[in-house]
Amino acid sequence: MDVLSDVVAHMSTGRPNSARITWHAPWGQEFPAVPGSAGFQMVLRGSCWLIPPDGEPVPLSVGDVVFLPHGDGYGLADSPGTPLALPACNPYLDFELFTSATYGGDGAETVTLCCGYQLDPGRTHPILASLPGVIHLPTTLGHRPELKAAVDLLAGEIDNPRLGADTVVTSLLDVLQLYILRAWFDQQSMACDESGWAAALADPAISRALDAIHRAPDRRWTVESLGAHAGLSRAGFARRFTGLVGQPPLAYLTWWRLATAGRLLRESDASVAEVAQRVGYGSEFAFGNAFKRQFGVSPGKYRRQTCAKAS
């Protein structure tokens, strides 16, 4: 898997939530902060205003997408001056996998699609930490057609759920998340940032090294072999990787191996020894020590705890 695919695969815990909400003016809704979550809003019909925690209100129109990767609070309203009501429930926590609802008065109609994930701080990729609190992707004619298509498919499934809808909606939410991240990083790389994850993903050499780590965490990578894979000298690669990613190559490799191990322990029946081998550790003992340093518990105890939470 590539880096962005892995970010989405590892970021969430439990089932996501989504709701198609029809608003009738006048209306204003506060969405309180939910630490440990990520959410997005999309305008399907009409228009509204985003009331961010800081800064001026932002007008939203059909096709606009707003992503909140850190669960920050915000408001939505038919106009900047409409008071914001406290929600009877929080869509990031209380809605089902998919639902529909109607709020507001009897005026002009706006329809939004609200979706949210719960995140596990222990396995959240540093890419997410690098994102701003609010990302606004305005609609632009002819741009990002795949993002619009995913939104339309998701809205259609929520409007008319049929056999297999649970799998379709969950998969579409992952696809939508990928398209949002892809659009954001494409936008940032065009702005010529010199550091950070946008620059790392846009840098051909560092992107090749990251891709190699994610696709084969079990290989006995060294700084020299990763540098050769990237087409750079050992010193030049280490300097560029650390400057863009924010940590040295082998430190990131270790973090990714253990994050992958955590996922395998949660989601597979592989033994601890098998997991150790699949993420590049030569012995179960060495793997156990490294895992405990990262997660604070042994691999076996981690598996028991996560299984208990899931049940």
Steps between C-alpha positions, in 0.01 A plus 500: 500500500614858437525767767158664464324163476670395821407825674130438437525129583662572838330823606153396613359279772152352504237592245483846342184710517326689224181702460322679218345805663239729345502850648223760455577866565538652744741254654831493681668203660800472728719191470704473821860385498544124523866423580615174348277527195508623141205618298393659176204693365389521136235729350266302275238768434462869573761700689605578856777648711777330692562667836856392589638508857733781390477743214224634279194299384553317171227475232434146377325403179396178326792260471713662772669264745621590850734259681575528875781252572536578872137508611499878553168669572325717240158619390285488188222750428285644225664839561790626715261685734271206585544381861647152533290245685659233712443158343265247652761243397848502355511345152860389551396290797126435503390439143497152351709394202255688281187698580292797381356791698324836451547817708421872494202713398297516180723711276757426230641146497861392539613137507831391650674169543672468839744217572728419790764251617623415845881485509738299714773744611743210538487418130431831329748567222711818536359617167178588682685694769655715225160615369335830600186497715267583209553411134260657249495351151277729295330365193663597171337415170674200347738450795504194726217312320587185698428682829159614374422150374580347840280757678211432258529124546513532878197733511308259279573204728390694809180613326410152386688229695471153347660160544872540565464866599715457814799391294436750221470799737806402705707452184379827348593688818853362469510594131373848582767540767769402250372745239494781758857430610617464141339831401651680798853372447480568126395855581780543754770356275407753232559774759870392509523426873858419592433269797230282648299208370370679192857561388604145598224343290578732208875428514563207259795360696343517847167383366671189356663426836173544691321279250767232544469508880121474486495222242772288664547584869649152553806565282830558677517861399801714581550870438734405217257259334210745531723773358590277207131426443438876498795561268694708755821463695469375858573841654294696250202269543513506882518880501215547253275235657544640852444856383173418322349223711614636837683192622793286377428217253556212744295669772209528258555140385482378862186702568332365188598140575347522847188680375456221245555240771230660712256475213588134436450419868159668497371374169661161432544163668874495432710393798733751666795322339338525156426869551862560603623334182255687276622839624870422477608380846734202513380381840182514703701627798640802311155574360340478845748745648457751217121467508486560876713813465254635243165392648581454870378138506611167356360389162288230666349740752438757227306242300291400803422862585398599148287188461326577831424857386363378168260259672 
